[in-house]
Amino acid sequence: MKVKLIFPSMSSEIDLLGGRSPVSEVINRLLGWGRSNYTPPLSLLMLAAVTPPGIEVQLVDERLETLDFDDPVDLVGVSVVTYAAPRAYQVAAEYRQRGVKVVFGGIHPSALPKEAALHADALVLGEGESAWVDLLADFQRGALQAIYRGRPQMDLDALPFPRRSILPHPEKYLTTKVLTATRGCPNTCTFCSAGVGLLKKYRKRSMESVIAELEQVPGKLAIFFDDNIGWEPEYAKALFRAMIPLHLRWYGELSANALDDPELVDLAAQSGCFMLGVGFESISPQVITSIRKTQTNHPERYAAQIRRLQNAGIVTWAGFMLGFDDDDLGSFSGLAEFIERVNLEIVSLYLLTPFPGSVLFRQYDRQDRLLHKDWGNYEPADGACVFLPKQMTPAQLMDNFLALQEQVYSLKAVLGRLRRSPTWFSMGSLAALHLNLESRSSLPELRKKMEAYKRQVFDNYSGTPAST
């Protein structure tokens, strides 16, 4: 029996993140990173790991390689995120026309099972490892069911390590040393769909298990895919202490309140952390309150938290979203000033996207504020406004979003922030320059996408902001 696991792209086109500047290419080689900024689809590697012996497993990452629909296969599993759902449905249709059964898993099917069920023979909802084993057994005896609900994995140490051996082109990834130390995020942010169908309870692997996996996988660059590696500070500190002898360089994400703990930050630096992703989301206290993030985010502390990271030699990769109901046209200039003032080394700017499964999606759908449900445009980094904002028009939101990107990623602004940061002349600063240059090089294509989207979706829209 042969199973093909597929991570679909947004289209059938291979995307090696082309268009890099020559300087960015040189920096990438100096850092010793792989040929792209992509990382392996960890969820599919976990499904492969729990697949019983005797079943052949092939992985196809459509971002990096062409999908051969005529390659003989018995069963296809597709991991579906919202923005790639249209492509996933196309892929499924091709296989089903050939008589091959298709299984969907991932956030999008868990959020919209009725829709996903129209395009697949079976769905796996929630955490997939236990359900996958049951599904394969049913398929082999000709009794495949329509819905499988994963049982939450409470003992993470009982799971095998991801099966990285099935990666056909490991050299194409940024690194293959990707892993999780924890699962779950108890936060209830209104914009987030990451927890749909999943257990919110925070669960932790043992130190021994995490360290064993880090030691087993080649390479010195590690990336933690945890939703929030710092949610339980004492666990995070113990993990960082255990990592110090490994002499790794690593990146992960945590919430802003974890940065109030000087010991945690210092131990992260000692363990090889060169960059941390932090979802600051907004500098507006009103926005933070409205999105239910006051438990972790306090805008009046941001500057001190960022400086604590920088003084420890850790670059801050800050994430912000724009388009909330409390945002107005002044929010863009206010955020630009803050970014410059605190010398943020890397900034990811996102246009608010109400993903299926989130509180905001249900709210906007109920209020008739969704412009459409064309999931291919539900990609926040692409700057497509898919809803009616409250204090500006969709076009104003998109235009100001693009202008902010061009301001933040200008060469003068990037170099100025990097030079003024205490992390200057560090590996993190070099990585920040590389990532900023890539963001800058993508702006012309982003502008084209946004203009095409505006013509397609709301050139005839009256432009009146939502009143709800």
TIFITI-558234 format. One line per 3 residues: number of its first residue (from 1); their letters; for each residue x, y, z of C-alpha. Coordinates in steps of 0.001 Angstrom, whole numbers, plus 500000, padded with zeros to 6 digits. Last residue first. Layout:
// TIFITI-558234
NUM	A	X:Y:Z ~ ...
***
This chain:
// TIFITI-558234
468	TSA	478195:547754:512689 ~ 478626:550875:510557 ~ 481022:549374:508035
465	PTG	483014:551896:506059 ~ 481413:553294:502872 ~ 483588:552827:499801
462	SYN	480765:552389:497293 ~ 482305:549175:495908 ~ 482670:549203:492133
459	DFV	486438:548752:492230 ~ 485814:546227:494960 ~ 486858:542686:494178
456	QRK	488692:542246:490897 ~ 490162:545711:490464 ~ 491234:545787:494116
453	YAE	492750:542315:493830 ~ 494768:543263:490768 ~ 496107:546333:492564
450	MKK	497011:544252:495615 ~ 498786:541586:493605 ~ 500777:544150:491633
447	RLE	501817:545963:494840 ~ 502905:542680:496401 ~ 505016:541895:493326
444	PLS	506785:545240:493666 ~ 507166:544714:497441 ~ 508842:541274:497334
441	SRS	512375:542674:497189 ~ 511781:544627:500412 ~ 510576:541554:502287
438	ELN	513623:539638:501073 ~ 515898:542496:502108 ~ 514291:542540:505534
435	LHL	514831:538794:505923 ~ 518529:539005:505045 ~ 519108:542068:507214
432	AAL	517398:540340:510127 ~ 519532:537236:509656 ~ 522653:539408:509782
429	SGM	521311:541134:512899 ~ 520601:537772:514487 ~ 524113:536592:513754
426	SFW	525361:539661:515646 ~ 527074:542850:514428 ~ 524195:545069:515641
423	TPS	522147:543435:518411 ~ 522279:546630:520528 ~ 519984:548200:517896
420	RRL	520892:551577:516363 ~ 522623:550070:513355 ~ 519720:547669:512661
417	RGL	517094:550394:512867 ~ 519022:552673:510521 ~ 519809:549907:508066
414	VAK	516124:549000:507769 ~ 514900:552596:507553 ~ 517420:553618:504883
411	LSY	516786:550457:502859 ~ 513045:551059:502864 ~ 511250:548122:504482
408	VQE	509264:550107:507076 ~ 508244:552852:504641 ~ 507282:550523:501802
405	QLA	505334:548323:504212 ~ 503542:551360:505651 ~ 502569:552504:502152
402	LFN	501196:549024:501414 ~ 499041:549043:504550 ~ 497884:552584:503829
399	DML	496681:551574:500370 ~ 495038:548378:501625 ~ 493138:550046:504463
396	QAP	492122:552947:502257 ~ 490827:550550:499601 ~ 488801:548590:502169
393	TMQ	487247:551857:503363 ~ 488085:553337:506726 ~ 486810:553402:510306
390	KPL	484867:550130:510528 ~ 486575:547841:508075 ~ 484433:545851:505612
387	FVC	485997:542439:505009 ~ 488394:540599:502679 ~ 491162:543221:502549
384	AGD	493994:541688:500529 ~ 497441:542637:501839 ~ 499364:539555:500745
381	APE	500775:538959:504243 ~ 497265:538332:505587 ~ 496495:535435:503214
378	YNG	492722:534963:502872 ~ 492802:535752:499155 ~ 492861:532104:498104
375	WDK	489908:531540:500434 ~ 487440:533309:498163 ~ 484840:533779:500853
372	HLL	483701:537264:499898 ~ 483363:540848:501137 ~ 482763:539676:504699
369	RDQ	480908:542332:506704 ~ 477466:540689:506760 ~ 477236:541209:510537
366	RDY	476947:537455:511174 ~ 479864:536769:508859 ~ 481884:539508:510560
363	QRF	481239:538020:514015 ~ 481820:534402:512975 ~ 485060:535345:511252
360	LVS	486103:537505:514197 ~ 485699:534635:516673 ~ 488014:532483:514572
357	GPF	487194:529152:512931 ~ 487297:530568:509426 ~ 490030:533232:509315
354	PTL	489147:536895:509787 ~ 492190:538440:508064 ~ 493717:541613:509488
351	LYL	496378:542978:507157 ~ 499689:541708:508369 ~ 502997:543449:508970
348	SVI	506004:541357:509934 ~ 508740:543490:511452 ~ 512409:542647:511884
345	ELN	515080:544684:513694 ~ 512753:546835:515755 ~ 514600:550028:516577
342	VRE	512346:551132:519477 ~ 511672:554562:517984 ~ 511537:553404:514384
339	IFE	508875:550751:514980 ~ 506926:553137:517212 ~ 506858:555878:514579
336	ALG	505622:553467:511919 ~ 502919:552208:514291 ~ 501629:555728:514910
333	SFS	501737:556533:511198 ~ 499579:553519:510411 ~ 497146:553927:513298
330	GLD	496239:557468:512213 ~ 493976:556136:509464 ~ 491835:554399:512068
327	DDD	492156:551192:514068 ~ 489577:550448:516776 ~ 487627:548126:514467
324	FGL	490771:546156:513660 ~ 492414:546751:510294 ~ 496115:546416:511031
321	MFG	498097:543508:512396 ~ 501564:543561:513979 ~ 504252:540892:514387
318	AWT	507665:541654:515851 ~ 510808:539661:515115 ~ 513021:540838:517963
315	VIG	516732:540065:517659 ~ 518360:538502:520709 ~ 521694:539859:521989
312	ANQ	520599:540061:525632 ~ 520416:543855:525349 ~ 518114:543399:522359
309	LRR	515720:541160:524249 ~ 515498:543540:527198 ~ 515097:546474:524779
306	IQA	512089:544792:523199 ~ 510455:544226:526565 ~ 511147:547810:527666
303	AYR	509565:549214:524491 ~ 506576:546874:524676 ~ 505626:547609:528271
300	EPH	503067:550370:527601 ~ 501563:548133:524922 ~ 500491:545500:527476
297	NTQ	500004:542100:525889 ~ 499728:538769:527721 ~ 496436:538603:529601
294	TKR	495210:541716:527794 ~ 494853:539713:524596 ~ 491101:539516:524195
291	IST	490955:541073:520695 ~ 488982:544098:521935 ~ 491353:544724:524845
288	IVQ	494451:544687:522638 ~ 492697:547011:520178 ~ 491863:549527:522890
285	PSI	495398:549365:524292 ~ 496687:550379:520828 ~ 500260:549362:519987
282	SEF	498922:546383:518039 ~ 499577:542680:517325 ~ 502587:542344:519691
279	GVG	502948:538780:518466 ~ 506571:538093:519364 ~ 508987:536063:517256
276	LMF	512339:535495:518905 ~ 515792:535692:517323 ~ 519329:534555:518157
273	CGS	518442:531908:520747 ~ 521595:529946:521493 ~ 520947:528499:524942
270	QAA	522658:531449:526631 ~ 520278:533873:524901 ~ 517211:531931:526032
267	LDV	518684:531775:529529 ~ 519025:535566:529609 ~ 515446:536074:528393
264	LEP	514013:533643:530956 ~ 516040:535249:533735 ~ 514869:538748:532790
261	DDL	511158:537764:533007 ~ 509042:540569:531511 ~ 509770:539055:528103
258	ANA	507304:536250:528822 ~ 504550:538899:528769 ~ 505074:539449:525035
255	SLE	503972:535990:523960 ~ 506382:533422:522572 ~ 507804:532310:519249
252	GYW	510907:530316:518382 ~ 514345:530611:516783 ~ 517523:528648:517419
249	RLH	521281:528637:517175 ~ 522712:525520:518762 ~ 525639:525019:521132
246	LPI	524219:521735:522493 ~ 525535:522379:526017 ~ 523053:525280:526497
243	MAR	519969:523275:525560 ~ 519248:521889:529041 ~ 519270:525396:530499
240	FLA	516834:526540:527809 ~ 514477:523666:528615 ~ 514548:524427:532340
237	KAY	513834:528089:531648 ~ 510947:527249:529330 ~ 509414:524914:531898
234	EPE	509691:527563:534593 ~ 508184:530207:532318 ~ 505018:528282:531378
231	WGI	503745:530081:528266 ~ 507286:530585:526937 ~ 507210:528243:523943
228	NDD	504016:529824:522660 ~ 502414:528347:519570 ~ 505318:525907:519413
225	FFI	506984:525538:515999 ~ 510514:525605:517419 ~ 513211:526212:514819
222	ALK	516720:524778:515104 ~ 519860:525821:513210 ~ 522971:523784:514090
219	GPV	522458:520902:511715 ~ 521818:517183:511902 ~ 518759:515791:513746
216	QEL	519446:513342:516593 ~ 520750:515828:519155 ~ 517704:518080:518882
213	EAI	515446:515033:519121 ~ 517214:513766:522248 ~ 517064:517243:523807
210	VSE	513300:517416:523316 ~ 512703:513925:524721 ~ 514962:514393:527747
207	MSR	513401:517745:528617 ~ 510005:516055:528786 ~ 507337:517172:526362
204	KRY	504802:519743:527468 ~ 501045:520218:527172 ~ 499117:523480:527365
201	KKL	495372:522800:527284 ~ 493748:524364:524238 ~ 492881:520986:522738
198	LGV	492455:521286:518997 ~ 489408:521551:516755 ~ 490131:525196:516094
195	GAS	493237:526232:518036 ~ 495037:528047:515230 ~ 491957:530087:514281
192	CFT	493138:533350:515793 ~ 491505:536761:515319 ~ 489515:536760:518575
189	CTN	492499:535813:520745 ~ 491510:533141:523286 ~ 494887:532343:524866
186	PCG	495336:528861:526378 ~ 497822:527864:523666 ~ 498346:524189:522950
183	RTA	501296:521950:522269 ~ 504799:521985:523672 ~ 508417:521171:522752
180	TLV	507756:521355:519022 ~ 510165:520568:516213 ~ 512065:521830:513188
177	KTT	515648:520689:512543 ~ 515031:520325:508798 ~ 516494:523742:508035
174	LYK	515777:526556:505566 ~ 514450:523897:503262 ~ 515723:523020:499787
171	EPH	518494:520799:501160 ~ 515902:518391:502544 ~ 514806:517422:499026
168	PLI	512760:514204:499115 ~ 511707:514559:502764 ~ 510709:510998:503749
165	SRR	513642:510640:506167 ~ 512232:513443:508313 ~ 509857:511102:510107
162	PFP	508889:513358:513012 ~ 509928:511891:516386 ~ 507614:509259:517817
159	LAD	504706:510220:520099 ~ 504495:508841:523629 ~ 506524:511804:524886
156	LDM	503589:514052:524026 ~ 501454:512424:526708 ~ 498090:514187:526413
153	QPR	497588:513620:522702 ~ 494111:514905:521954 ~ 491974:512193:520322
150	GRY	491601:512984:516647 ~ 488139:513005:515183 ~ 487659:510998:512010
147	IAQ	484832:511845:509614 ~ 483681:510241:506348 ~ 484517:506632:507188
144	LAG	486766:504279:505219 ~ 485554:500683:505511 ~ 487478:498826:502816
141	RQF	489659:496775:505197 ~ 492812:498742:504350 ~ 490924:502025:504558
138	DAL	489670:501285:508068 ~ 493178:500510:509320 ~ 494540:503657:507683
135	LDV	491825:505754:509313 ~ 492490:504340:512777 ~ 496195:505203:512542
132	WAS	495395:508649:511208 ~ 492931:509363:514009 ~ 495607:508844:516661
129	EGE	498076:511202:514962 ~ 495684:513863:513678 ~ 495030:516453:516312
126	GLV	491709:518021:515357 ~ 489483:516847:512507 ~ 490563:514212:510000
123	LAD	488264:514324:506995 ~ 487329:511575:504540 ~ 486373:511199:500868
120	AHL	487289:514766:499990 ~ 485875:517774:498117 ~ 482356:518199:499483
117	AAE	483616:517218:502944 ~ 485709:520393:503033 ~ 482598:522581:502943
114	KPL	480816:520697:505712 ~ 484010:520470:507773 ~ 484607:524227:507865
111	ASP	486900:524978:510827 ~ 488433:521498:511150 ~ 488693:521308:507361
108	HIG	490585:524632:507368 ~ 492935:523886:510265 ~ 494429:520675:508962
105	GFV	493309:517345:507555 ~ 491842:516177:504264 ~ 491729:512577:503007
102	VKV	491503:511621:499329 ~ 490552:508239:497822 ~ 491996:507560:494372
99	GRQ	489594:506767:491510 ~ 491447:508812:488913 ~ 488792:511534:489026
96	RYE	489298:511464:492810 ~ 492960:512282:492312 ~ 492387:515320:490124
93	AAV	489508:516557:492304 ~ 491670:516362:495428 ~ 494373:518499:493840
90	QYA	491827:521101:492767 ~ 490324:521172:496285 ~ 493794:521600:497788
87	RPA	494418:524484:495369 ~ 491271:526262:496531 ~ 492144:525502:500189
84	AYT	495633:527048:499998 ~ 494669:530288:501813 ~ 492736:528331:504444
81	VVS	495302:525707:505407 ~ 494778:522157:504171 ~ 497083:519169:504740
78	VGV	496278:516604:502058 ~ 496343:512823:502472 ~ 496217:510632:499356
75	LDV	495511:506886:499291 ~ 496392:504043:496925 ~ 499089:505661:494764
72	PDD	500368:505192:491222 ~ 502086:508402:489946 ~ 499637:509878:487453
69	FDL	498948:513006:489497 ~ 502605:514005:489541 ~ 502929:517034:491822
66	TEL	505775:519379:490951 ~ 508261:520316:493625 ~ 509100:523051:496127
63	RED	505857:524726:497191 ~ 504079:521510:496272 ~ 505634:519680:499192
60	VLQ	505175:516034:498201 ~ 505673:513345:500838 ~ 505711:509617:500063
57	VEI	504773:506895:502539 ~ 504961:503150:501872 ~ 502856:501108:504299
54	GPP	504537:497972:505681 ~ 505163:499440:509111 ~ 502290:501437:510631
51	TVA	502081:505204:509960 ~ 502865:507046:513208 ~ 505963:508792:511844
48	ALM	504341:509588:508503 ~ 501573:511430:510318 ~ 504224:513361:512271
45	LLS	506065:514316:509078 ~ 502737:515541:507717 ~ 502207:517819:510718
42	LPP	505780:519125:510440 ~ 505407:520485:506918 ~ 509129:521173:506319
39	TYN	510363:524774:506601 ~ 510403:527319:503817 ~ 512883:530196:503716
36	SRG	514523:528717:500641 ~ 517847:527212:499533 ~ 518973:526135:502974
33	WGL	520712:528274:505598 ~ 524465:528366:506178 ~ 524297:531917:507502
30	LRN	526980:533006:505056 ~ 525036:531393:502214 ~ 521862:533315:503106
27	IVE	523885:536508:503466 ~ 525204:536100:499927 ~ 521702:535511:498548
24	SVP	520372:538559:500418 ~ 523105:540715:498910 ~ 522242:539471:495411
21	SRG	518602:540490:496000 ~ 516086:537682:496159 ~ 513545:537461:493377
18	GLL	512783:533805:493877 ~ 511088:532361:496910 ~ 511558:528811:495637
15	DIE	507963:528775:494436 ~ 506828:525929:492189 ~ 503626:526860:490370
12	SSM	500582:524602:490804 ~ 498923:527284:492882 ~ 498511:528354:496508
9	SPF	500833:525500:497463 ~ 499628:522115:498611 ~ 501288:520005:501321
6	ILK	500668:516465:500124 ~ 501011:513069:501804 ~ 501028:510136:499356
3	VKM	500179:506695:500712 ~ 501277:503453:499043 ~ 500000:500000:500000
***
